[in-house]
Amino acid sequence: MVKVEKHGFDEAINEDESPKKKVLKFDQENGITIKKKKITGDTKHSKSTSKIKTSKHFINKLGPTKKLANNNYAPTKEEKTDWRKFKQDKKELKLKRKKVKDSYEICVEAKKIYEKLNNRRTESKAELVEKLYNLFIANDILNKMVMAHDSSRIIQSMLKHATPSLREELSNRLLLWVADMAVSKYAHHCVLRIFNYGSPTIKTKLVDALMGNIVKLACHNISSKILDLAYLTAANPKQKAYMRQEFYGDLYKKSKDDSIKTLADAYKDVNNMKASILGAVKSNLEHVINKKLIDNSLVHAVLLEYLKECDEDKMEEIVTMCATIVPLILTTKDGCQAAILCFYKSSTKNRRAILKSMKEHLVKICTHEHGHIFAITVLNALDDTKALKKIIYDTLHPHLETLMATQGGRKVIEWFVTPGDTNCFHPAFIAEIEEGLKFSKKDKETRRKEILEQIEEPLAISITKNAEFWLSNKHIGLVTAGILEKLSYANFSKVAICLTKVIADSTWTVNAPVELKDKSKKSIDTEEIIEESTKRLQKTQAA
């Protein structure tokens, strides 16, 4: 029972009654009427609604005159939150939590030293690094510092500004946790600093420290880049073989075999192990491909070995997986060869998928050191010349000048116009490219003729629009001469008139490439140095 004081007398309310009954009882006592408005129409689909009209007298009764038994007003207002105080309390609580940690005071002191170390005007930086190093080693918290988001920057700065001897000592201590550091969001920057500033000996030790975790690191988004850097720049041939061996199965994680240089060597003596080893390689590659981390030189090398050794029935599976990510494989020599094998041994459906994935990145592929070889391979082996013109040439046509500015791009244009010409391509390169003809059905000469007929006119129009560019230097001029030889009479006449106007202009000059100017300058400087040293030697001999 709750007592309510109302106009000078107490009224008892039974708490056991339902809320609905309490409201009805209260309404009846206070003279509140409820009017129900009926909706006219079809009673089957209509619904009755009740509209409650509340009098001003009732609203006044719910005002400040109504009190509870404890003398408080019924409608209470919530107090406003003081957000400044709330934030201050939160900051103090965070500081208390930090102070509980053993390394808090050391970290604060280290940050003060780091501020001086990071200042450009500071001269004795090596001394500050040594002070930080002694501070961390004395308290045995180096492993904690390198993993934290703020203190990892201190370690990076130490690796940069330390003396060679101290840098080597610090790096040797960090190598104990390098596998965990490589997958850390913050600590992996310290691993990159070791690659940048470390000595060759430290880099070799760093690669050795990664052994046993190669597949795990290759499947991680952060460590995949570090592994690629280690394989390309730091690892020696023996270490590269060891790194590839870990993809051959768990057997090679703990122990390595010096006699195994390639995948074929792993089952050379035990042929019954071939299926299990190839299965392990395929499983590891699938894991990497599914995570889209295939842009890695180590993975490219393993993929190429697998494609050379796997059976035809397994080939189609891996090709289907790689069809949509071919542009990511073309960044290395091994990757380019693997992509070429994928294209040769793929079905018609997979070839379309490869061409579709190439289209967006085609200009970059054609201007790349290795990618342009794959583009030429596609031009030489694809039977559908209409699709080739639509997907490849039409995509490249607006960027012809960009292509002509690079060696790879010029090679692609030359293969469009003069494929297999020994004046433009090395015989060994031609022989390598023409190995793919056995994977195509159409006659070689027929295919090349169809391609030239389709691209001849748009290529001629492009030259007439900017004839001066097509004679701007000797490299581009040679390609232009090759194009003129293959044009029909009508297109040749249009192009020749435009080129003649450029040549006949008295102000026209051929600009030497910048790289050639630099080379000539270097050779002159070298000759001057030799001449001066010879004169000095003659003077000393005469004296």
Wavefront OBJ file of the C-alpha trace (Angstrom):
o trace
v 0.000 0.000 0.000
v 1.268 3.477 -0.906
v -0.141 6.615 0.676
v -0.742 9.594 -1.592
v -1.456 13.039 -0.130
v -4.225 14.664 -2.142
v -5.862 18.012 -1.278
v -5.288 17.622 2.452
v -6.326 13.950 2.926
v -4.525 10.649 2.494
v -5.627 8.134 -0.112
v -4.448 4.526 -0.142
v -3.638 2.853 -3.464
v -3.552 -0.911 -3.656
v -0.330 -2.048 -5.372
v -1.769 -5.482 -6.187
v -4.213 -4.027 -8.692
v -3.258 -4.075 -12.356
v -2.079 -0.771 -13.941
v -5.159 -0.677 -16.183
v -7.529 -0.925 -13.186
v -5.596 1.736 -11.317
v -5.949 4.133 -14.264
v -9.700 3.479 -14.601
v -10.272 3.941 -10.872
v -8.257 7.166 -10.878
v -10.208 8.466 -13.917
v -13.599 7.747 -12.317
v -12.686 9.465 -9.052
v -11.388 12.576 -10.840
v -14.224 12.935 -13.351
v -12.264 12.064 -16.503
v -14.490 10.920 -19.367
v -13.392 8.728 -22.261
v -15.258 9.169 -25.532
v -15.075 6.464 -28.160
v -15.511 7.514 -31.767
v -17.000 4.898 -34.048
v -15.949 4.687 -37.692
v -18.840 4.335 -40.094
v -18.661 1.976 -43.015
v -18.277 -1.721 -43.560
v -17.894 -3.207 -40.063
v -16.065 -6.208 -41.452
v -12.971 -4.196 -42.453
v -13.285 -1.205 -40.121
v -11.686 -0.911 -36.680
v -12.961 1.082 -33.733
v -10.601 3.577 -32.176
v -10.871 5.274 -28.808
v -9.900 8.872 -28.353
v -9.077 9.979 -24.878
v -9.822 13.604 -24.084
v -8.067 14.857 -21.022
v -9.362 17.939 -19.239
v -7.196 20.784 -17.980
v -8.421 19.915 -14.473
v -6.736 16.485 -14.753
v -3.476 17.984 -16.047
v -3.378 20.320 -13.064
v -3.876 17.361 -10.758
v -0.776 15.683 -12.164
v 1.212 18.865 -11.514
v 3.166 19.943 -8.431
v 0.134 19.564 -6.087
v 0.424 15.739 -6.242
v 3.041 14.432 -3.807
v 4.198 11.011 -2.733
v 4.384 9.884 0.881
v 8.060 10.894 1.165
v 7.120 14.525 0.236
v 8.791 14.399 -3.252
v 7.126 15.483 -6.482
v 6.114 12.687 -8.844
v 7.466 14.151 -12.163
v 11.223 14.495 -11.500
v 13.655 15.989 -14.029
v 17.001 14.255 -14.770
v 20.131 16.232 -13.901
v 22.428 17.272 -16.816
v 25.679 15.339 -17.126
v 28.828 17.391 -16.662
v 30.791 16.103 -19.683
v 33.984 17.932 -18.749
v 34.063 16.207 -15.392
v 33.159 12.892 -17.016
v 36.061 13.140 -19.483
v 38.457 14.218 -16.757
v 37.445 11.254 -14.590
v 37.880 8.915 -17.530
v 41.354 10.325 -18.248
v 42.376 9.915 -14.606
v 41.116 6.332 -14.581
v 43.108 5.557 -17.723
v 46.226 7.042 -16.126
v 45.710 4.933 -12.989
v 45.495 1.786 -15.119
v 48.727 2.688 -16.900
v 50.517 3.349 -13.618
v 49.682 -0.161 -12.442
v 51.990 -1.549 -15.167
v 55.643 -2.043 -14.253
v 56.917 -0.383 -17.434
v 54.941 2.867 -17.098
v 57.621 4.998 -15.432
v 60.304 3.634 -17.770
v 58.141 4.352 -20.825
v 57.551 7.946 -19.692
v 61.280 8.478 -19.230
v 62.016 6.848 -22.616
v 59.540 9.143 -24.372
v 61.290 12.216 -22.980
v 64.604 10.979 -24.377
v 62.887 10.085 -27.673
v 61.645 13.672 -28.073
v 65.240 14.890 -27.951
v 66.378 12.085 -30.266
v 63.721 12.952 -32.828
v 64.734 16.617 -32.895
v 66.773 17.588 -35.967
v 68.953 19.997 -34.002
v 70.135 17.354 -31.544
v 73.784 16.514 -32.219
v 74.721 13.668 -29.842
v 72.037 11.229 -31.006
v 74.231 8.136 -30.598
v 74.570 8.875 -26.860
v 70.793 9.170 -26.469
v 70.319 5.841 -28.277
v 72.816 4.193 -25.940
v 70.984 5.666 -22.944
v 67.660 4.264 -24.202
v 69.221 0.877 -24.902
v 70.671 0.615 -21.380
v 67.319 1.685 -19.915
v 65.416 -1.077 -21.751
v 68.003 -3.804 -21.154
v 68.384 -3.019 -17.438
v 64.634 -3.434 -16.912
v 64.271 -6.337 -19.403
v 61.314 -4.775 -21.245
v 62.637 -4.597 -24.818
v 60.144 -7.207 -26.053
v 57.234 -5.217 -24.538
v 58.470 -1.917 -25.949
v 58.804 -3.218 -29.506
v 55.215 -4.527 -29.591
v 53.485 -1.411 -28.201
v 52.030 1.200 -30.549
v 53.871 4.177 -29.022
v 57.178 2.697 -27.862
v 57.776 0.799 -31.138
v 58.552 4.190 -32.705
v 61.331 4.626 -30.160
v 62.914 1.323 -31.273
v 62.653 2.400 -34.936
v 64.469 5.643 -34.170
v 67.127 3.743 -32.210
v 67.802 1.456 -35.193
v 68.187 4.505 -37.417
v 70.476 6.653 -35.258
v 72.521 4.002 -33.414
v 76.203 3.380 -34.071
v 76.913 0.272 -36.230
v 78.068 -1.793 -33.235
v 75.068 -0.849 -31.068
v 72.682 -1.354 -34.003
v 74.025 -4.878 -34.475
v 73.675 -5.637 -30.762
v 70.108 -4.284 -30.686
v 69.174 -6.192 -33.859
v 70.539 -9.458 -32.437
v 68.285 -9.065 -29.406
v 65.248 -8.273 -31.577
v 65.825 -11.364 -33.750
v 64.559 -13.514 -30.854
v 61.014 -12.237 -31.481
v 61.238 -11.440 -35.204
v 58.552 -13.982 -36.244
v 56.019 -12.348 -33.893
v 57.196 -8.864 -34.849
v 56.616 -9.587 -38.551
v 52.871 -10.108 -37.998
v 52.471 -7.202 -35.553
v 50.772 -4.023 -36.746
v 53.418 -1.825 -35.104
v 56.494 -4.015 -34.564
v 56.808 -4.994 -38.244
v 58.136 -1.472 -38.926
v 61.146 -2.341 -36.759
v 61.802 -5.397 -38.963
v 61.759 -3.141 -42.016
v 64.239 -0.801 -40.283
v 66.602 -3.744 -39.779
v 66.404 -4.421 -43.530
v 67.079 -0.750 -44.289
v 69.916 -0.058 -41.846
v 71.238 -3.499 -40.898
v 74.517 -4.989 -42.102
v 74.553 -7.942 -44.561
v 75.361 -10.291 -41.657
v 72.309 -9.133 -39.695
v 70.075 -9.501 -42.767
v 71.267 -13.093 -43.236
v 70.528 -13.820 -39.566
v 67.112 -12.202 -39.963
v 66.214 -14.562 -42.827
v 67.375 -17.531 -40.712
v 65.177 -16.315 -37.837
v 62.114 -16.434 -40.120
v 62.680 -20.118 -40.946
v 60.017 -22.464 -39.629
v 57.274 -19.852 -40.077
v 57.498 -19.217 -43.838
v 54.038 -20.506 -44.845
v 52.413 -18.808 -41.857
v 54.065 -15.486 -42.726
v 53.146 -15.837 -46.429
v 49.474 -16.137 -45.447
v 49.473 -12.984 -43.297
v 48.629 -9.588 -44.747
v 51.452 -7.688 -42.979
v 54.244 -10.266 -42.935
v 53.750 -11.234 -46.608
v 55.478 -8.002 -47.706
v 58.369 -8.588 -45.297
v 58.798 -12.132 -46.607
v 58.847 -10.838 -50.184
v 61.526 -8.275 -49.262
v 63.598 -10.936 -47.484
v 63.407 -13.335 -50.449
v 64.308 -10.672 -53.027
v 66.989 -8.633 -51.265
v 68.466 -10.485 -48.285
v 68.298 -14.251 -48.875
v 71.166 -16.087 -50.584
v 70.462 -19.012 -52.998
v 70.713 -21.589 -50.195
v 68.255 -19.683 -47.995
v 65.864 -19.241 -50.939
v 65.822 -23.023 -51.436
v 65.133 -23.496 -47.699
v 62.245 -21.003 -47.856
v 60.676 -22.839 -50.805
v 61.086 -26.186 -49.030
v 58.626 -25.173 -46.313
v 55.872 -25.097 -48.958
v 56.628 -28.748 -49.782
v 55.192 -29.982 -46.469
v 55.478 -29.833 -42.677
v 58.452 -32.208 -42.854
v 60.702 -29.326 -43.983
v 59.655 -26.816 -41.308
v 62.084 -28.128 -38.714
v 64.731 -29.749 -40.903
v 66.109 -28.636 -44.271
v 67.815 -30.654 -47.010
v 70.715 -29.117 -48.957
v 70.238 -31.561 -51.851
v 66.709 -30.283 -52.600
v 66.961 -27.275 -54.921
v 63.564 -27.562 -56.663
v 60.218 -29.270 -56.132
v 61.192 -32.187 -58.392
v 64.189 -32.962 -56.140
v 61.875 -33.543 -53.152
v 60.521 -36.825 -54.576
v 63.340 -37.713 -56.974
v 64.510 -40.689 -54.879
v 61.092 -41.592 -53.395
v 58.554 -41.436 -56.219
v 55.715 -42.680 -53.995
v 55.921 -39.351 -52.089
v 55.114 -37.298 -55.201
v 51.331 -37.199 -54.666
v 51.564 -36.171 -50.990
v 54.218 -33.473 -51.629
v 52.295 -31.985 -54.574
v 49.123 -32.101 -52.465
v 50.853 -30.151 -49.675
v 52.140 -27.537 -52.150
v 48.679 -27.176 -53.694
v 47.062 -26.777 -50.272
v 49.537 -24.061 -49.241
v 49.143 -22.222 -52.555
v 45.344 -22.331 -52.298
v 45.550 -20.823 -48.822
v 47.674 -17.934 -50.119
v 45.539 -17.401 -53.253
v 42.283 -17.366 -51.251
v 43.696 -14.558 -49.116
v 44.790 -12.707 -52.307
v 48.392 -12.460 -51.092
v 49.899 -13.956 -54.234
v 51.861 -10.787 -55.095
v 54.980 -12.292 -53.522
v 58.179 -13.386 -55.276
v 58.519 -16.508 -53.079
v 54.959 -17.616 -53.858
v 55.570 -16.991 -57.583
v 58.633 -19.268 -57.514
v 56.710 -22.071 -55.760
v 53.728 -21.647 -58.124
v 55.975 -21.968 -61.190
v 57.562 -25.151 -59.804
v 54.123 -26.616 -59.082
v 52.747 -25.823 -62.564
v 55.748 -27.542 -64.158
v 55.365 -30.718 -62.060
v 51.621 -31.184 -61.477
v 49.391 -33.512 -63.501
v 47.005 -32.255 -66.186
v 43.873 -32.944 -64.088
v 45.238 -30.836 -61.207
v 46.454 -28.109 -63.562
v 42.939 -26.941 -64.445
v 42.050 -26.441 -60.757
v 44.983 -24.159 -60.002
v 44.544 -22.297 -63.324
v 40.890 -21.594 -62.474
v 41.968 -20.138 -59.128
v 44.670 -17.956 -60.714
v 42.621 -16.756 -63.713
v 41.187 -13.702 -61.965
v 44.458 -12.658 -60.264
v 46.897 -12.934 -63.187
v 47.894 -9.206 -63.012
v 49.240 -9.817 -59.480
v 51.511 -12.623 -60.731
v 53.170 -10.572 -63.490
v 55.403 -8.541 -61.161
v 58.343 -11.003 -61.217
v 60.108 -13.153 -63.809
v 58.943 -16.421 -62.195
v 55.426 -15.053 -61.876
v 55.351 -14.071 -65.553
v 56.424 -17.575 -66.614
v 53.770 -19.073 -64.309
v 51.097 -16.802 -65.840
v 52.180 -17.850 -69.360
v 51.811 -21.543 -68.406
v 48.376 -20.789 -66.925
v 47.298 -19.122 -70.172
v 48.647 -21.892 -72.410
v 46.989 -24.718 -70.467
v 43.702 -22.991 -69.650
v 40.293 -23.676 -71.152
v 38.404 -21.165 -73.311
v 36.393 -20.050 -70.282
v 39.520 -19.438 -68.212
v 41.185 -17.570 -71.092
v 38.253 -15.163 -71.170
v 38.561 -14.691 -67.402
v 42.295 -13.953 -67.778
v 41.655 -11.370 -70.518
v 38.909 -9.755 -68.435
v 41.201 -9.460 -65.396
v 43.967 -7.968 -67.606
v 41.816 -5.272 -69.187
v 41.807 -2.892 -66.218
v 45.613 -3.089 -65.755
v 46.620 -3.500 -69.407
v 48.677 -0.302 -69.785
v 50.697 -1.089 -66.638
v 51.212 -4.680 -67.799
v 52.470 -3.610 -71.233
v 54.916 -1.078 -69.773
v 56.197 -3.441 -67.063
v 59.588 -5.131 -67.261
v 58.053 -8.635 -67.155
v 54.387 -7.931 -67.890
v 54.955 -6.951 -71.540
v 56.248 -10.495 -72.248
v 52.913 -11.931 -71.108
v 51.033 -9.424 -73.312
v 53.091 -10.515 -76.348
v 52.409 -14.173 -75.480
v 48.658 -13.505 -75.517
v 48.945 -11.705 -78.888
v 50.805 -14.671 -80.347
v 48.619 -17.514 -79.007
v 45.032 -16.215 -78.884
v 42.920 -17.451 -81.804
v 39.985 -15.047 -81.429
v 41.429 -12.002 -83.216
v 38.229 -9.954 -82.874
v 38.249 -10.381 -79.090
v 41.967 -9.586 -79.093
v 41.396 -6.315 -80.950
v 38.432 -5.357 -78.759
v 39.936 -6.219 -75.369
v 43.632 -5.468 -75.926
v 44.206 -3.029 -78.794
v 41.104 -0.861 -78.199
v 42.115 -0.527 -74.535
v 45.696 0.421 -75.462
v 44.868 2.773 -78.365
v 44.180 5.917 -76.238
v 47.522 5.339 -74.448
v 49.793 4.743 -77.471
v 52.087 7.653 -76.595
v 52.487 6.329 -73.035
v 53.395 2.906 -74.417
v 55.876 4.344 -76.912
v 57.720 6.127 -74.106
v 58.782 2.790 -72.534
v 60.771 -0.118 -73.919
v 58.161 -2.738 -72.994
v 55.340 -0.723 -74.548
v 57.284 -0.314 -77.821
v 57.847 -4.091 -77.946
v 54.095 -4.713 -77.667
v 53.316 -2.245 -80.501
v 56.054 -3.790 -82.657
v 54.602 -7.273 -82.117
v 51.200 -5.989 -83.257
v 52.722 -4.712 -86.524
v 55.848 -6.800 -87.187
v 55.522 -10.015 -85.119
v 58.582 -12.272 -85.116
v 60.799 -9.708 -86.890
v 64.465 -10.328 -86.033
v 65.213 -6.620 -86.591
v 63.072 -5.843 -83.531
v 63.299 -9.008 -81.390
v 66.088 -11.367 -80.368
v 65.876 -14.826 -82.039
v 65.904 -16.540 -78.613
v 62.939 -14.410 -77.500
v 61.048 -15.221 -80.721
v 61.699 -18.955 -80.239
v 60.435 -18.780 -76.641
v 57.250 -16.928 -77.629
v 56.498 -19.251 -80.554
v 56.494 -22.288 -78.249
v 52.933 -21.238 -77.428
v 51.766 -21.852 -81.002
v 51.174 -25.532 -80.161
v 48.418 -24.397 -77.757
v 46.517 -22.543 -80.529
v 44.547 -23.912 -83.478
v 44.557 -21.113 -86.066
v 47.402 -20.734 -88.559
v 50.096 -18.282 -87.433
v 50.191 -16.183 -90.617
v 46.390 -16.011 -90.877
v 46.098 -14.776 -87.306
v 48.787 -12.108 -87.750
v 47.223 -10.879 -90.987
v 43.790 -10.542 -89.345
v 45.261 -8.576 -86.428
v 47.128 -6.153 -88.734
v 44.026 -5.536 -90.856
v 42.042 -4.555 -87.761
v 44.605 -2.228 -86.141
v 46.117 -0.666 -89.289
v 43.640 2.184 -89.739
v 43.359 3.350 -86.065
v 47.156 3.226 -85.780
v 47.546 5.382 -88.916
v 45.004 7.906 -87.585
v 46.919 8.136 -84.305
v 50.169 8.951 -86.168
v 48.515 11.638 -88.312
v 47.114 13.379 -85.222
v 50.536 13.846 -83.606
v 53.166 13.184 -86.278
v 55.841 15.150 -84.411
v 55.718 12.733 -81.450
v 56.229 9.706 -83.714
v 59.540 11.247 -84.848
v 60.575 12.673 -81.466
v 63.544 10.324 -80.839
v 65.374 7.460 -82.506
v 63.627 4.663 -80.560
v 60.156 5.880 -81.500
v 61.358 6.674 -85.051
v 62.411 3.041 -85.604
v 58.961 1.810 -84.542
v 57.349 4.385 -86.859
v 59.488 3.112 -89.761
v 58.339 -0.451 -89.036
v 54.698 0.653 -89.042
v 55.111 2.487 -92.388
v 56.415 -0.715 -94.014
v 53.237 -2.609 -93.089
v 50.594 0.025 -93.904
v 48.400 -0.223 -96.984
v 48.862 2.380 -99.743
v 45.888 4.563 -98.670
v 46.951 4.718 -95.017
v 50.624 5.065 -95.966
v 49.856 8.174 -98.077
v 48.029 9.912 -95.199
v 50.780 9.148 -92.688
v 53.625 10.028 -95.084
v 52.143 13.483 -95.839
v 51.912 14.333 -92.116
v 55.426 13.070 -91.389
v 56.834 14.992 -94.366
v 55.393 18.265 -93.044
v 57.197 17.707 -89.743
v 60.530 16.860 -91.410
v 60.261 19.820 -93.836
v 59.779 22.264 -90.949
v 63.002 24.281 -90.543
v 62.582 24.509 -86.749
v 62.127 20.738 -86.240
v 64.835 18.869 -84.321
v 65.192 15.340 -82.978
v 65.585 15.396 -79.200
v 68.018 12.940 -77.652
v 66.553 10.924 -74.748
v 67.397 12.177 -71.270
v 69.055 8.873 -70.342
v 71.441 9.204 -73.303
v 72.354 12.766 -72.330
v 73.215 11.596 -68.827
v 75.301 8.723 -70.176
v 77.271 11.002 -72.483
v 77.913 13.422 -69.623
v 79.220 10.625 -67.403
v 81.582 9.360 -70.104
v 83.031 12.875 -70.636
v 83.598 13.295 -66.897
v 85.367 9.938 -66.710
v 87.662 10.817 -69.626
v 88.579 14.129 -68.004
v 89.454 12.394 -64.744
v 91.653 9.848 -66.557
v 93.393 12.623 -68.500
v 94.100 14.672 -65.357
v 95.441 11.668 -63.448
v 97.720 10.782 -66.405
v 99.157 14.313 -66.478
v 99.840 14.207 -62.726
v 101.556 10.839 -63.072
v 103.769 12.166 -65.871
v 104.742 15.205 -63.770
v 105.694 13.040 -60.782
v 107.767 10.739 -62.998
v 109.540 13.732 -64.607
v 110.326 15.180 -61.178
l 1 2 3 4 5 6 7 8 9 10 11 12 13 14 15 16 17 18 19 20 21 22 23 24 25 26 27 28 29 30 31 32 33 34 35 36 37 38 39 40 41 42 43 44 45 46 47 48 49 50 51 52 53 54 55 56 57 58 59 60 61 62 63 64 65 66 67 68 69 70 71 72 73 74 75 76 77 78 79 80 81 82 83 84 85 86 87 88 89 90 91 92 93 94 95 96 97 98 99 100 101 102 103 104 105 106 107 108 109 110 111 112 113 114 115 116 117 118 119 120 121 122 123 124 125 126 127 128 129 130 131 132 133 134 135 136 137 138 139 140 141 142 143 144 145 146 147 148 149 150 151 152 153 154 155 156 157 158 159 160 161 162 163 164 165 166 167 168 169 170 171 172 173 174 175 176 177 178 179 180 181 182 183 184 185 186 187 188 189 190 191 192 193 194 195 196 197 198 199 200 201 202 203 204 205 206 207 208 209 210 211 212 213 214 215 216 217 218 219 220 221 222 223 224 225 226 227 228 229 230 231 232 233 234 235 236 237 238 239 240 241 242 243 244 245 246 247 248 249 250 251 252 253 254 255 256 257 258 259 260 261 262 263 264 265 266 267 268 269 270 271 272 273 274 275 276 277 278 279 280 281 282 283 284 285 286 287 288 289 290 291 292 293 294 295 296 297 298 299 300 301 302 303 304 305 306 307 308 309 310 311 312 313 314 315 316 317 318 319 320 321 322 323 324 325 326 327 328 329 330 331 332 333 334 335 336 337 338 339 340 341 342 343 344 345 346 347 348 349 350 351 352 353 354 355 356 357 358 359 360 361 362 363 364 365 366 367 368 369 370 371 372 373 374 375 376 377 378 379 380 381 382 383 384 385 386 387 388 389 390 391 392 393 394 395 396 397 398 399 400 401 402 403 404 405 406 407 408 409 410 411 412 413 414 415 416 417 418 419 420 421 422 423 424 425 426 427 428 429 430 431 432 433 434 435 436 437 438 439 440 441 442 443 444 445 446 447 448 449 450 451 452 453 454 455 456 457 458 459 460 461 462 463 464 465 466 467 468 469 470 471 472 473 474 475 476 477 478 479 480 481 482 483 484 485 486 487 488 489 490 491 492 493 494 495 496 497 498 499 500 501 502 503 504 505 506 507 508 509 510 511 512 513 514 515 516 517 518 519 520 521 522 523 524 525 526 527 528 529 530 531 532 533 534 535 536 537 538 539 540 541 542 543
